[in-house]
Amino acid sequence: MATSTTATATNGPRAPLTSALAGRALGRRLPQLLAGLLLYGSSMALMMRASLGVNPWDVLHQGLLRHLGLSMGSWVTLTGAAVLLLWIPLRQRPGVGTVGNVLLLGVAMDLTLRVVGTPGPLTARIALLAAGILLNALATGLYIGARLGPGPRDGLMTGLHRRTGRSLRLIRTAIELTVLVVGVLLGGTAGIGTVAYALAIGPLAQYFLRHCAVPAAVAGAAPPEPSGKPRN
């Protein structure tokens, strides 16, 4: 009888409590994911408007834009979708955040590019670059911290890590260097902003992730893997 009472006391009240916590967590996670993805796209536009160099993937997007037209946002979407197809042989499973990443980043980037121009003074461009990097780090903390699925490029990295056994840092470095070299060869712009992004985004994103992450126990998810520098 004591065992039965204990089990009832343990399992009964916890079930509705757990459901309520999960519901409140989802009510936070979805808006946080949406805000993070939209801010991420806007931050990429700010870095581009600074005209001091962009992150490696946007160097590639610039090169593709130069040769094939469309818009920066369109290439963000298309390359995200192409990378997502590489998940199939790696047996990666996308989440809501993965799909949202593909659909929203490019739209947010193009909309921001329409309303933000390139300032003339160098000091203003440096300030715009710094704001873009800082906003990008905050956006990374928000969307990864929502625990609703990684971006296509992060999923490619973790999938290759699982299949090859190579370190996450080595795989990420190889991917980003490859993308950067191809982008430069296509005419994309790499510069001091590219270097600044590479040096600053890891520490800044980790800082914001500590403050933005939904607790794993509440979200019902495993803690994020220590993948080094977060990326969309």
Disulfide bonds with the S-S distance in Angstrom:
none
